[in-house]
């Protein structure tokens, strides 16, 4: 089913907005992770980890789910299709896996925010959680940039299903 042009543009705008927002929120999260790991000021460290939890639950998670939903709408409502091109499948896989890992990743973020909000003046990090949060944020940013590259360059390559559908369409056009 193909969407009318106005609806297609609206859906594309929503998808790009959610995806760019997700990327930007992860970049902000990464900056806070760097501040939390590198700062010697206890108030800055506490504020960074508490902010990371808020950004995670109220920006990154909703934007990742919005990106997934709007991406599905785009794929199903346009000529690109969901199963016709490898780059669309790759983006779908990236988005699904990244969204799942994000929700799993939010548990240590919440743990660190709880530690930071505690009353102890020395909030230690014996298990390397600060480094894990930094590494995870960096990896998430890299993965999202791969999705951006796939969206912009759209590498050639149809799936078997896509190739078969293309052949069926060509056969229907021939007399």
SULJOHU-V694012 format. One record per pair of residues at least 6 apart in sequence whose ideal C-beta (glycine too) atoms are under 8 Angstrom apart, sorted by the first residue. I is the first residue (numbers start at 1). GAP is how many residues later the second one is. D is the distance in whole Angstrom. If there is no record, write none. Layout:
i:I gap:GAP d:D
i:I gap:GAP d:D
This chain:
i:1 gap:75 d:7
i:1 gap:76 d:6
i:2 gap:6 d:8
i:2 gap:75 d:7
i:2 gap:76 d:7
i:2 gap:77 d:7
i:3 gap:8 d:6
i:3 gap:74 d:4
i:3 gap:75 d:7
i:7 gap:70 d:7
i:8 gap:69 d:7
i:8 gap:70 d:6
i:11 gap:59 d:6
i:11 gap:62 d:5
i:11 gap:63 d:6
i:11 gap:66 d:6
i:12 gap:62 d:6
i:14 gap:52 d:7
i:14 gap:56 d:5
i:14 gap:59 d:8
i:15 gap:52 d:7
i:15 gap:55 d:4
i:15 gap:56 d:6
i:15 gap:58 d:7
i:15 gap:59 d:5
i:18 gap:45 d:5
i:18 gap:48 d:4
i:18 gap:49 d:4
i:18 gap:52 d:5
i:19 gap:44 d:8
i:19 gap:48 d:5
i:19 gap:51 d:8
i:19 gap:52 d:8
i:19 gap:125 d:8
i:19 gap:128 d:7
i:19 gap:129 d:8
i:19 gap:132 d:8
i:21 gap:38 d:7
i:21 gap:42 d:5
i:21 gap:45 d:8
i:22 gap:38 d:6
i:22 gap:41 d:4
i:22 gap:42 d:5
i:22 gap:44 d:8
i:22 gap:45 d:5
i:22 gap:122 d:7
i:23 gap:118 d:7
i:23 gap:121 d:5
i:23 gap:122 d:8
i:23 gap:125 d:7
i:25 gap:30 d:6
i:25 gap:34 d:4
i:25 gap:35 d:5
i:25 gap:38 d:6
i:26 gap:34 d:6
i:26 gap:111 d:6
i:26 gap:114 d:5
i:26 gap:115 d:5
i:26 gap:118 d:6
i:27 gap:114 d:6
i:28 gap:27 d:6
i:28 gap:31 d:8
i:29 gap:23 d:6
i:29 gap:26 d:5
i:29 gap:27 d:7
i:29 gap:31 d:6
i:29 gap:108 d:5
i:29 gap:111 d:8
i:30 gap:104 d:7
i:30 gap:107 d:4
i:30 gap:108 d:6
i:30 gap:111 d:6
i:32 gap:16 d:4
i:32 gap:17 d:8
i:32 gap:19 d:6
i:32 gap:20 d:5
i:32 gap:23 d:7
i:33 gap:15 d:7
i:33 gap:19 d:7
i:33 gap:97 d:8
i:33 gap:100 d:5
i:33 gap:101 d:4
i:33 gap:104 d:5
i:34 gap:100 d:6
i:35 gap:9 d:6
i:35 gap:10 d:8
i:35 gap:13 d:5
i:36 gap:8 d:8
i:36 gap:9 d:5
i:36 gap:12 d:4
i:36 gap:13 d:5
i:36 gap:16 d:7
i:36 gap:76 d:8
i:36 gap:80 d:8
i:36 gap:94 d:6
i:36 gap:97 d:7
i:36 gap:98 d:8
i:37 gap:93 d:5
i:37 gap:94 d:7
i:37 gap:96 d:8
i:37 gap:97 d:5
i:39 gap:6 d:5
i:39 gap:9 d:7
i:42 gap:79 d:7
i:42 gap:81 d:8
i:45 gap:71 d:7
i:45 gap:78 d:7
i:46 gap:70 d:4
i:46 gap:71 d:7
i:46 gap:77 d:7
i:47 gap:69 d:8
i:48 gap:68 d:8
i:49 gap:60 d:8
i:49 gap:63 d:5
i:49 gap:64 d:5
i:49 gap:66 d:7
i:49 gap:67 d:4
i:50 gap:63 d:5
i:50 gap:66 d:5
i:50 gap:67 d:6
i:52 gap:57 d:6
i:52 gap:60 d:7
i:52 gap:61 d:7
i:52 gap:81 d:7
i:53 gap:53 d:8
i:53 gap:56 d:5
i:53 gap:57 d:5
i:53 gap:59 d:8
i:53 gap:60 d:4
i:56 gap:46 d:8
i:56 gap:49 d:8
i:56 gap:50 d:5
i:56 gap:53 d:5
i:57 gap:49 d:6
i:60 gap:42 d:6
i:61 gap:38 d:8
i:61 gap:41 d:6
i:61 gap:42 d:7
i:61 gap:45 d:7
i:64 gap:31 d:7
i:64 gap:34 d:7
i:64 gap:35 d:4
i:64 gap:38 d:6
i:65 gap:34 d:6
i:67 gap:28 d:6
i:68 gap:27 d:5
i:68 gap:28 d:7
i:68 gap:31 d:6
i:71 gap:20 d:7
i:71 gap:21 d:7
i:71 gap:24 d:6
i:72 gap:10 d:7
i:72 gap:20 d:8
i:74 gap:6 d:7
i:75 gap:6 d:6
i:75 gap:7 d:4
i:75 gap:13 d:6
i:75 gap:17 d:7
i:76 gap:6 d:6
i:80 gap:8 d:6
i:81 gap:7 d:7
i:81 gap:81 d:7
i:81 gap:84 d:7
i:82 gap:6 d:6
i:82 gap:7 d:8
i:82 gap:10 d:7
i:83 gap:6 d:7
i:83 gap:76 d:6
i:83 gap:78 d:5
i:83 gap:79 d:7
i:84 gap:74 d:6
i:84 gap:75 d:6
i:84 gap:77 d:6
i:84 gap:78 d:3
i:84 gap:81 d:6
i:84 gap:82 d:8
i:85 gap:69 d:7
i:85 gap:72 d:7
i:85 gap:73 d:6
i:85 gap:74 d:7
i:85 gap:77 d:6
i:86 gap:69 d:7
i:86 gap:71 d:4
i:86 gap:72 d:7
i:86 gap:73 d:6
i:87 gap:63 d:5
i:87 gap:64 d:8
i:87 gap:66 d:8
i:87 gap:67 d:5
i:87 gap:68 d:5
i:87 gap:70 d:7
i:89 gap:70 d:7
i:90 gap:60 d:6
i:91 gap:56 d:5
i:91 gap:59 d:5
i:91 gap:60 d:7
i:94 gap:49 d:6
i:94 gap:50 d:8
i:94 gap:52 d:7
i:94 gap:53 d:5
i:94 gap:56 d:8
i:95 gap:52 d:7
i:98 gap:42 d:7
i:98 gap:45 d:6
i:98 gap:46 d:7
i:101 gap:39 d:8
i:102 gap:38 d:7
i:105 gap:31 d:5
i:105 gap:35 d:8
i:108 gap:21 d:6
i:108 gap:24 d:6
i:108 gap:25 d:7
i:109 gap:24 d:6
i:111 gap:18 d:7
i:112 gap:17 d:5
i:112 gap:18 d:7
i:112 gap:21 d:6
i:115 gap:8 d:5
i:115 gap:10 d:8
i:116 gap:7 d:6
i:158 gap:8 d:7
